[in-house]
């Protein structure tokens, strides 16, 4: 029961607490739950609002969780790193439960300035590729609604502004998965009861309402296979897998020797002071962008369709930068 009580300004009613306990297979009555909540409140320090129909229970702002046992420095470090890197991916209900521990973890580490472990958080960082972009603003109420639907496997009615369009659309959407890609949060799932899944950027949702309807899950959908095997976030061209052949300079060849493109990657001498690389990969738009990022260090030898895409992109860039 203590874990189910949220912090102010949120609250839980006796009836809601009773329903939670019944879902956990506890045989209880609302009267028993209310009596126990009242008794425990004198021991643990939470309170209730008696105005309106039924009591509403909550932890006061700034409440520090009771620790049995106390929070060890190593555990505090784990909480601190989780707060730093996992916050966008956690359901709000979980964040509400963890927030007091995050606060306590910071306090534990701050109280140990001379312990090596307390400085670990300042020594490790995660960085992405390219300039660090500011995160797109997300309405907290919409995020809470969407995460609740994802957690409870419910459909949502949303108003969405597609990229590049100046008007919104109304969808019925089944959120099946949440994916963080380069700092942007995407929801994956089908519209209405279609079998194909789409990607919706969370920050482009302008309103959301949970529906009393279970999600529609297309047959055999698994988010791991969608990302890894189908290249869901790599934007496949439709050509399937290809036999990629590249001519590389030595520095790029060393980089790809350390981090291979595929399990069948093979590197040999090319004959003109460059290195030849072959690998079986999925043909995607992301592959094209990645290859273009190497500039003159990489030449696409094959397949011809990919080489032609690279040539067209470079020709367009050269025209754009041409000096008249």
C-alpha positions as CSV (number, residue, x, y, z in Angstrom):
1,X,0.0,0.0,0.0
2,X,2.8,2.4,0.8
3,X,4.3,2.0,-2.7
4,X,0.9,2.8,-4.3
5,X,0.6,6.2,-2.5
6,X,1.8,9.0,-4.8
7,X,3.4,12.3,-3.8
8,X,1.5,15.5,-3.8
9,X,-0.1,16.9,-6.0
10,X,-1.2,13.5,-7.1
11,X,-3.3,11.3,-4.8
12,X,-5.1,7.9,-4.5
13,X,-8.5,7.2,-3.1
14,X,-9.4,4.4,-0.8
15,X,-11.5,2.9,-3.5
16,X,-8.6,2.9,-5.9
17,X,-6.2,1.4,-3.3
18,X,-8.8,-1.3,-2.7
19,X,-8.9,-2.1,-6.4
20,X,-5.1,-2.3,-6.6
21,X,-5.0,-4.7,-3.7
22,X,-7.8,-6.9,-5.3
23,X,-5.8,-7.0,-8.5
24,X,-2.9,-8.3,-6.5
25,X,-5.2,-11.1,-5.1
26,X,-5.6,-9.6,-1.6
27,X,-9.1,-10.3,-0.2
28,X,-9.9,-6.9,1.3
29,X,-12.8,-4.5,1.8
30,X,-12.8,-0.7,1.4
31,X,-13.5,-0.3,5.1
32,X,-10.5,-2.4,6.1
33,X,-8.2,-0.6,3.7
34,X,-9.3,2.8,5.0
35,X,-8.7,1.7,8.6
36,X,-5.2,0.4,7.8
37,X,-4.3,3.5,5.8
38,X,-5.3,5.7,8.7
39,X,-3.3,3.6,11.1
40,X,-0.2,3.5,8.9
41,X,-0.3,7.2,8.3
42,X,0.5,7.9,11.9
43,X,3.6,5.8,11.6
44,X,5.0,6.8,8.2
45,X,3.9,10.4,7.8
46,X,1.7,10.5,4.7
47,X,-1.6,12.3,4.9
48,X,-5.1,12.5,3.3
49,X,-7.5,15.1,2.0
50,X,-10.9,14.5,3.6
51,X,-12.8,17.0,1.4
52,X,-15.2,15.5,-1.2
53,X,-16.4,12.0,-1.5
54,X,-13.8,9.6,0.0
55,X,-10.4,10.1,1.4
56,X,-7.5,11.0,-1.0
57,X,-4.1,9.8,0.3
58,X,-0.7,11.2,-0.7
59,X,2.9,11.7,0.5
60,X,3.6,15.4,1.3
61,X,6.0,17.3,-1.0
62,X,9.7,16.8,-0.2
63,X,9.0,13.5,1.6
64,X,12.1,11.3,1.9
65,X,11.5,7.6,1.6
66,X,12.1,5.4,4.6
67,X,15.2,3.2,3.9
68,X,15.4,-0.3,5.2
69,X,18.3,-0.8,5.0
70,X,19.9,2.6,4.3
71,X,21.0,3.5,0.8
72,X,24.5,2.3,0.2
73,X,26.8,4.5,-1.9
74,X,27.0,2.0,-4.7
75,X,23.2,1.8,-4.8
76,X,23.0,5.6,-4.7
77,X,25.3,5.8,-7.7
78,X,23.1,3.4,-9.6
79,X,20.0,5.5,-8.9
80,X,21.9,8.6,-9.9
81,X,22.9,7.2,-13.3
82,X,19.4,5.9,-13.8
83,X,18.0,9.3,-13.1
84,X,20.4,10.9,-15.6
85,X,19.9,8.5,-18.5
86,X,16.6,6.7,-18.1
87,X,14.1,9.4,-17.1
88,X,12.6,9.9,-20.6
89,X,11.9,6.2,-20.9
90,X,10.3,5.5,-17.5
91,X,6.5,5.6,-17.0
92,X,5.5,8.6,-14.9
93,X,4.0,6.3,-12.3
94,X,7.4,4.7,-11.9
95,X,9.1,8.1,-11.8
96,X,6.8,9.2,-9.0
97,X,7.9,6.2,-7.0
98,X,11.6,6.7,-7.8
99,X,11.8,10.5,-7.4
100,X,12.4,10.3,-3.6
101,X,15.1,7.7,-4.1
102,X,16.7,9.9,-6.8
103,X,16.8,12.8,-4.4
104,X,18.1,10.7,-1.6
105,X,20.8,9.2,-3.9
106,X,22.1,12.7,-4.8
107,X,22.2,13.5,-1.1
108,X,24.2,10.4,-0.2
109,X,26.8,11.1,-2.9
110,X,27.0,14.7,-2.0
111,X,27.7,13.8,1.6
112,X,30.7,11.7,0.6
113,X,32.9,14.2,-1.3
114,X,36.1,12.4,-0.4
115,X,34.9,8.9,-1.4
116,X,36.1,7.8,-4.9
117,X,32.6,6.4,-5.7
118,X,31.0,9.8,-5.3
119,X,33.0,11.2,-8.2
120,X,32.2,8.4,-10.7
121,X,29.1,10.3,-11.9
122,X,31.4,13.1,-13.0
123,X,33.7,10.8,-14.9
124,X,31.3,9.0,-17.2
125,X,29.3,10.5,-20.0
126,X,27.2,9.3,-23.0
127,X,27.5,11.4,-26.2
128,X,25.8,11.0,-29.6
129,X,26.9,11.8,-33.1
130,X,26.9,15.3,-34.4
131,X,26.1,18.5,-32.5
132,X,24.0,18.1,-29.4
133,X,20.4,19.3,-30.3
134,X,18.0,20.6,-27.7
135,X,15.2,18.2,-27.0
136,X,11.8,18.9,-28.5
137,X,9.3,20.1,-25.9
138,X,6.8,17.5,-24.8
139,X,3.6,18.3,-22.9
140,X,3.9,16.5,-19.5
141,X,0.2,15.7,-19.4
142,X,0.2,14.2,-22.9
143,X,3.4,12.2,-22.0
144,X,1.7,10.9,-18.8
145,X,-1.4,9.9,-20.8
146,X,0.6,8.1,-23.5
147,X,2.8,6.3,-21.1
148,X,-0.2,5.1,-19.1
149,X,-1.8,3.8,-22.3
150,X,1.5,2.0,-23.2
151,X,1.7,0.5,-19.7
152,X,-2.0,-0.6,-19.6
153,X,-2.1,-1.7,-23.2
154,X,-4.9,0.6,-24.1
155,X,-5.7,2.4,-27.3
156,X,-5.5,6.2,-27.4
157,X,-7.3,8.9,-29.4
158,X,-4.7,11.5,-30.5
159,X,-4.5,14.7,-32.4
160,X,-1.2,14.6,-34.3
161,X,0.7,17.1,-36.5
162,X,2.6,15.1,-39.2
163,X,6.0,16.4,-40.1
164,X,6.1,18.9,-42.9
165,X,2.3,19.6,-42.7
166,X,0.6,22.7,-41.4
167,X,-2.5,20.9,-40.1
168,X,-3.3,18.2,-37.6
169,X,-5.0,14.8,-38.0
170,X,-7.0,12.7,-35.5
171,X,-6.0,9.1,-35.1
172,X,-6.9,6.0,-33.0
173,X,-3.5,4.6,-32.1
174,X,-2.3,1.5,-30.4
175,X,1.0,2.2,-28.6
176,X,3.1,-1.0,-28.7
177,X,6.6,0.3,-28.0
178,X,8.6,3.5,-27.1
179,X,11.9,4.1,-28.8
180,X,14.5,6.8,-28.1
181,X,16.5,7.7,-31.2
182,X,19.1,10.5,-31.1
183,X,17.2,12.2,-28.3
184,X,13.7,12.0,-29.9
185,X,11.0,9.7,-28.4
186,X,9.0,7.7,-30.9
187,X,5.9,5.6,-30.4
188,X,5.5,2.5,-32.6
189,X,2.2,0.9,-33.3
190,X,-0.8,0.6,-35.7
191,X,-3.5,3.2,-36.5
192,X,-7.0,1.9,-35.9
193,X,-6.9,-1.9,-36.6
194,X,-4.4,-1.9,-39.5
195,X,-1.7,-4.5,-39.7
196,X,1.2,-2.2,-40.6
197,X,2.8,-0.2,-37.8
198,X,3.8,3.5,-38.0
199,X,6.2,5.7,-36.0
200,X,4.8,8.8,-34.2
201,X,7.1,11.4,-32.6
202,X,5.8,12.0,-29.1
203,X,6.5,15.8,-29.3
204,X,4.1,16.1,-32.3
205,X,1.1,14.8,-30.4
206,X,-1.1,17.8,-29.5
207,X,-3.7,15.9,-27.4
208,X,-4.3,12.4,-26.1
209,X,-7.1,10.5,-24.5
210,X,-7.1,6.9,-23.3
211,X,-9.9,4.8,-24.8
212,X,-11.6,1.9,-23.1
213,X,-10.3,-0.5,-25.8
214,X,-7.4,-3.0,-25.8
215,X,-4.5,-2.3,-28.2
216,X,-4.5,-3.9,-31.6
217,X,-1.2,-5.9,-32.0
218,X,-0.4,-7.0,-35.6
219,X,0.4,-10.7,-35.9
220,X,4.1,-11.5,-35.1
221,X,5.0,-8.0,-34.2
222,X,8.1,-7.7,-31.9
223,X,9.8,-4.4,-31.4
224,X,13.3,-6.0,-31.3
225,X,12.8,-7.7,-34.7
226,X,11.2,-4.5,-36.1
227,X,14.3,-2.5,-35.2
228,X,17.1,-5.1,-35.8
229,X,15.9,-7.3,-38.6
230,X,13.4,-5.1,-40.5
231,X,15.4,-1.9,-40.0
232,X,12.3,-0.1,-38.8
233,X,14.3,3.0,-37.8
234,X,16.8,2.7,-40.6
235,X,14.2,3.4,-43.3
236,X,14.6,0.4,-45.8
237,X,14.6,1.2,-49.5
238,X,12.6,-2.0,-50.3
239,X,15.6,-3.7,-51.9
240,X,16.3,-6.0,-49.0
241,X,19.8,-7.1,-48.3
242,X,22.6,-6.1,-50.6
243,X,26.2,-7.1,-51.2
244,X,28.0,-3.8,-50.3
245,X,31.4,-3.2,-51.8
246,X,33.5,-0.2,-50.7
247,X,36.9,1.2,-51.4
248,X,38.3,2.9,-48.2
249,X,41.3,4.8,-47.1
250,X,43.4,3.2,-44.4
251,X,42.0,5.2,-41.5
252,X,38.4,4.3,-42.3
253,X,39.4,0.7,-42.9
254,X,40.9,0.5,-39.4
255,X,37.6,2.0,-37.9
256,X,35.5,-0.6,-39.7
257,X,37.8,-3.5,-38.9
258,X,37.3,-2.7,-35.2
259,X,33.5,-2.3,-35.6
260,X,32.4,-4.5,-38.5
261,X,29.3,-3.8,-40.6
262,X,28.2,-7.5,-40.6
263,X,29.3,-10.9,-39.5
264,X,30.5,-11.7,-43.1
265,X,32.5,-8.5,-43.5
266,X,35.7,-9.1,-45.4
267,X,38.6,-6.6,-46.0
268,X,41.3,-7.0,-48.6
269,X,43.8,-4.9,-50.6
270,X,42.2,-2.8,-53.3
271,X,45.3,-2.1,-55.4
272,X,45.4,1.7,-55.4
273,X,46.6,2.4,-51.8
274,X,43.1,1.8,-50.7
275,X,41.3,-1.1,-49.0
276,X,38.4,-3.1,-50.4
277,X,35.5,-4.0,-48.0
278,X,32.6,-6.3,-48.7
279,X,29.6,-7.0,-46.4
280,X,26.0,-8.1,-46.6
281,X,23.8,-5.4,-45.2
282,X,20.2,-4.1,-45.4
283,X,19.8,-1.4,-48.0
284,X,18.4,1.6,-46.1
285,X,18.3,5.4,-46.3
286,X,20.3,5.4,-43.1
287,X,23.1,3.5,-44.9
288,X,23.1,6.1,-47.6
289,X,23.4,9.0,-45.1
290,X,26.1,7.1,-43.2
291,X,28.2,6.6,-46.3
292,X,27.8,10.2,-47.4
293,X,29.2,11.2,-44.0
294,X,32.6,9.7,-44.8
295,X,33.0,12.1,-47.8
296,X,36.0,11.3,-50.0
297,X,37.3,8.6,-47.6
298,X,34.8,6.1,-48.9
299,X,33.8,5.1,-52.5
300,X,30.8,2.9,-53.1
301,X,31.8,0.3,-55.8
302,X,28.6,-1.7,-55.6
303,X,25.8,-2.4,-55.9
304,X,25.1,0.0,-58.8
305,X,21.8,1.2,-57.4
306,X,23.4,2.4,-54.2
307,X,26.4,3.9,-56.1
308,X,23.9,5.9,-58.2
309,X,22.1,7.3,-55.1
310,X,25.4,8.4,-53.7
311,X,26.4,10.0,-57.1
312,X,23.1,11.9,-57.3
313,X,23.4,13.2,-53.7
314,X,27.0,14.4,-54.3
315,X,26.1,16.0,-57.6
316,X,23.2,17.9,-55.9
317,X,25.6,19.0,-53.2
318,X,28.3,20.1,-55.6
319,X,25.7,22.1,-57.6
320,X,24.4,23.7,-54.4
321,X,28.0,24.8,-53.4
322,X,29.1,25.8,-56.8
323,X,30.7,29.2,-57.1
324,X,29.2,31.3,-60.0
